[in-house]
Amino acid sequence: MKQILGIVGSARRLGNSEIMVKAIFRHIDQPCELLLLRLTDFQIESCRGCYQCLFKDGQCVIHDDHQLVLDAIAAADALILAAPTYFLGVHSCLKRFLDRGLTVYGSVDRLWGKPAVGVTIAGIPGMEGNALLGIDSFLKLMLTDVRQTQIVYGALPGEIFLNDKNIGIAKSLADSLFGPAVAKPGPCCPLCGGDTFRFLGGDQVRCMVCSNTGTIGTDHGSLVMDIRPTDHQLFLTRDDVSNHRDWLIGMKDRFKTMRDRLKPITLDYRKVGRWIKPPDKTSAPESEKE
Ligand SMILES: Cc1cc2nc3c(=O)[nH]c(=O)nc-3n(C[C@H](O)[C@H](O)[C@H](O)COP(=O)(O)O)c2cc1C
């Protein structure tokens, strides 16, 4: 029997994200087991940016719950993700987890290509900001095969299912998890399916999910994106993953060769400003002392 991991990115018990995950699961028409993981229950510290995990098979120097969550994702056959929109973006628990994402390079074989669907719940129609991008990025950077992602509106716990349309969305997400993928309705990135773009001037656009760049134009009155692969695309193939990993690893040697030029630049800023510290960290690290 397939094991599905439902990731709930909200602390609200029986809130809209939780019931959406469960509703999608209920509509799956094959025997499956649902394991649930509320991301806010797990202690996940901020990434320290030390890059050590790249050189240690994905093992992070911070010993918290991050590995446990990554292992749960790796062990699943498929993912259902739902998280609320908070202040025009997806709930920060997703980003906090994602920031530790250099660890995925140690688990590519375990992670690559799992079918996944995702939803963000926004309280006010039109006020979802960039939350769907947060859902798309999370699933993409967990190296899943993103089958469909959606925005659903509803503020009060349970309110999403006062609207029958959202029951239909839950069913459609369930169908696409192990069936045909469903593209977003508007113009999408032809490479990754993302629908969030940065307009770079003229007809130039960049996809905010896969980071590829191209042009926007019209064809018989419809918007058309012509997006071409670049060196650092995230992540259309497994080769993209290993290329990016190798590039990151190569940065160590680049740093060594450039250290003498870089150090005077940073040291020049050492004594600028006075740090405000939290109460338990009153003594400044040596590097910041006058
Ligand atoms: C701190 C906070 C910020 C929010 N920001 C937004 C927002 O920017 N846009 C929006 O449409 N809804 C916003 N909401 C509403 C939630 O997205 C909405 O209530 C959602 O159903 C919550 O999902 P949950 O029940 O899974 O927690 C916010 C809610 C909270 C608590």
The ligand as a MOL file (V3000), in Angstrom:
LIG
                    3D

  0  0  0     0  0            999 V3000
M  V30 BEGIN CTAB
M  V30 COUNTS 31 33 0 0 0
M  V30 BEGIN ATOM
M  V30 1 C -0.8570 36.0570 11.0040 0
M  V30 2 C -1.8200 35.8330 9.8820 0
M  V30 3 C -1.6020 36.4310 8.6580 0
M  V30 4 C -2.4650 36.2280 7.5970 0
M  V30 5 N -2.2070 36.8260 6.4040 0
M  V30 6 C -3.0580 36.6430 5.3710 0
M  V30 7 C -2.7930 37.2600 4.1120 0
M  V30 8 O -1.8060 37.9470 3.8980 0
M  V30 9 N -3.6950 37.0530 3.1000 0
M  V30 10 C -4.8280 36.2820 3.2750 0
M  V30 11 O -5.6010 36.1450 2.3420 0
M  V30 12 N -5.0660 35.6650 4.4610 0
M  V30 13 C -4.2340 35.8170 5.5050 0
M  V30 14 N -4.4620 35.1840 6.6960 0
M  V30 15 C -5.6250 34.2890 6.8160 0
M  V30 16 C -5.2620 32.7980 6.6870 0
M  V30 17 O -4.5540 32.5620 5.5080 0
M  V30 18 C -6.5370 31.9540 6.6900 0
M  V30 19 O -7.2570 32.1730 7.8800 0
M  V30 20 C -6.2950 30.4890 6.5160 0
M  V30 21 O -7.5410 29.8270 6.3930 0
M  V30 22 C -5.5650 29.8830 7.6790 0
M  V30 23 O -5.3110 28.5270 7.4440 0
M  V30 24 P -5.2200 27.4670 8.6400 0
M  V30 25 O -6.6100 27.3100 9.1920 0
M  V30 26 O -4.7250 26.2240 8.0200 0
M  V30 27 O -4.2730 28.0240 9.6460 0
M  V30 28 C -3.6140 35.3850 7.7660 0
M  V30 29 C -3.8190 34.7710 9.0100 0
M  V30 30 C -2.9440 34.9800 10.0410 0
M  V30 31 C -3.1920 34.2920 11.3750 0
M  V30 END ATOM
M  V30 BEGIN BOND
M  V30 1 1 1 2
M  V30 2 1 2 3
M  V30 3 2 2 30
M  V30 4 2 3 4
M  V30 5 1 4 5
M  V30 6 1 4 28
M  V30 7 2 5 6
M  V30 8 1 6 7
M  V30 9 1 6 13
M  V30 10 2 7 8
M  V30 11 1 7 9
M  V30 12 1 9 10
M  V30 13 2 10 11
M  V30 14 1 10 12
M  V30 15 2 12 13
M  V30 16 1 13 14
M  V30 17 1 14 15
M  V30 18 1 14 28
M  V30 19 1 15 16
M  V30 20 1 16 17
M  V30 21 1 16 18
M  V30 22 1 18 19
M  V30 23 1 18 20
M  V30 24 1 20 21
M  V30 25 1 20 22
M  V30 26 1 22 23
M  V30 27 1 23 24
M  V30 28 2 24 25
M  V30 29 1 24 26
M  V30 30 1 24 27
M  V30 31 2 28 29
M  V30 32 1 29 30
M  V30 33 1 30 31
M  V30 END BOND
M  V30 END CTAB
M  END
